């Protein structure tokens, strides 16, 4: 029997810095920003890796 085996890869994309009352509000602002799109891959990598949609957002306080 043959099997197709895939490695699941995790990645992140910096969307921007947002001033908000909470992490949740900052994430909402990021989701609605023009920088919130699924990034692409170069020609070489796109032949090996399939990108999905962004499925999770995280926020942390920015340091001055």
C-alpha positions as CSV (number, residue, x, y, z in Angstrom):
1,X,0.0,0.0,0.0
2,X,1.3,3.5,-0.9
3,X,0.8,6.6,1.3
4,X,1.1,10.3,0.6
5,X,2.7,12.0,3.6
6,X,2.6,15.7,4.2
7,X,4.5,17.9,6.7
8,X,2.3,20.5,8.3
9,X,4.2,23.8,8.4
10,X,3.4,26.8,10.7
11,X,4.2,30.4,9.8
12,X,3.3,33.9,10.9
13,X,2.9,37.2,9.1
14,X,3.4,40.6,10.7
15,X,0.2,42.6,9.9
16,X,1.0,45.9,11.7
17,X,1.0,47.9,14.9
18,X,-2.4,49.0,16.1
19,X,-3.3,51.3,19.0
20,X,-6.4,49.8,20.7
21,X,-8.1,49.3,24.1
22,X,-7.4,45.6,24.2
23,X,-5.7,42.7,22.3
24,X,-9.1,41.7,21.0
25,X,-9.8,45.1,19.5
26,X,-6.2,45.2,18.1
27,X,-6.8,41.9,16.4
28,X,-10.2,43.1,15.0
29,X,-8.5,46.2,13.6
30,X,-5.8,44.0,12.0
31,X,-8.4,41.6,10.5
32,X,-10.0,44.6,8.8
33,X,-6.8,46.2,7.7
34,X,-5.5,46.3,4.1
35,X,-2.4,44.3,5.3
36,X,-4.5,41.3,6.3
37,X,-4.2,39.0,3.3
38,X,-2.9,35.5,2.8
39,X,0.8,36.0,1.7
40,X,2.1,34.3,-1.4
41,X,5.2,32.3,-2.1
42,X,7.9,32.6,-4.7
43,X,7.7,30.4,-7.8
44,X,10.1,27.8,-6.4
45,X,8.4,27.4,-3.1
46,X,4.9,27.5,-4.5
47,X,5.7,24.2,-6.3
48,X,6.3,22.6,-2.9
49,X,4.1,24.3,-0.4
50,X,0.4,25.1,-0.4
51,X,-0.7,28.1,1.7
52,X,-4.0,28.1,3.5
53,X,-5.9,31.0,4.9
54,X,-5.0,32.7,8.2
55,X,-6.9,30.9,10.9
56,X,-5.6,32.4,14.1
57,X,-4.5,35.8,15.2
58,X,-2.3,36.7,18.2
59,X,-1.4,40.1,19.7
60,X,1.3,41.3,22.1
61,X,2.0,44.7,23.6
62,X,4.5,46.7,21.6
63,X,7.5,47.9,23.4
64,X,8.4,51.6,23.0
